[in-house]
Amino acid sequence: MASEGKTYTISEVSELTGVNPVTLRAWQRRYGLVKPGRSEKGHRLYSDTDLVMVQKIVNWLDKGVSIGKVKPLLSGDSTEPEPSKTLAEYTEITAALGAFRRAKVEQVVTRCLKEYPWRTVKTKLVEPVENYLSSEGLTLADIQTALWRSVMVERVVQIVVLKKQQAKRRAVVCSTDDQACYFLWLLALDVSADGFAVDVLDGPIEKLNVLGGLLAERRIEQLVVSGNKKLTTNQINELIDLGNQEVPVLKVIGDIVRIHRHELGRFSERGGSV
């Protein structure tokens, strides 16, 4: 890396690119990708050129290219592959689930969460696996689903808790109905990947207005409310009141956005208020 010009710490690169520091280190150590300079104390320092390289790597991963095949593509020594809807690890996961090999599922999930950005894992692995588990005629689908989700929750909780020790901004994730903790923790990792230290409130929250007041007092910057069932008039009004406050910023996701589009659409991730 050039000694002149602006430099970035690994935490700053993570904030700018959405790539976890653990993943950035894995890319360098295991695959020889993105080799930053070092400070006098030995800390990694990235350049603007390194940032561009990180984004190029992410772009390849978003096309379904395995991390181990990215380096020759960056140097032009390999032909561009056809885009893939899944990571190569998808086949390993589904085979391990079908054979009820928990240790193998844990191994592959851990590797993917370490070597790929969460967005890539979510779209190229988690969502395809969920589609596989919901496919008609799948043998012992409920057991395979329970195995998959229990492994994912264990690993995701570890990442979210680790990020809480590093991130300065704080957020809370909760639900208006009885959503499985699996979905709440995946949502928590979404928010964590945006640079937040996240707390998850498991179970339906009824007094949203009270919660909003408590969070504002504790300087929580963002409140993410998920729900899939029709809300009461009181719940809708409480969410609107929360959304009109400056802190915490409210994001509403799930089917409640579609069900109550007129009232809550502006607070969704696609809306204009957030």
RAJOTA-V812278 format. One record per run of one state. SS is the DSSP state (a for helix, b for strand, c for the rest). FROM is the first residue (numbers start at 1). TO is the last residue. Records with the same first field share a line. If there is no record, write none. Layout:
# RAJOTA-V812278
SS->FROM-TO + FROM-TO
This chain:
# RAJOTA-V812278
c->1-7 + 9-9 + 18-20 + 32-36 + 39-43 + 47-47 + 63-66 + 75-88 + 99-101 + 116-117 + 134-140 + 165-168 + 176-180 + 194-195 + 205-207 + 218-221 + 227-232 + 244-248 + 254-254 + 260-260 + 269-274
b->8-8 + 37-38 + 44-46 + 169-175 + 196-204 + 222-226 + 249-253 + 268-268
a->10-17 + 21-31 + 48-62 + 67-74 + 89-98 + 102-115 + 118-133 + 141-164 + 181-193 + 208-217 + 233-243 + 255-259 + 261-267
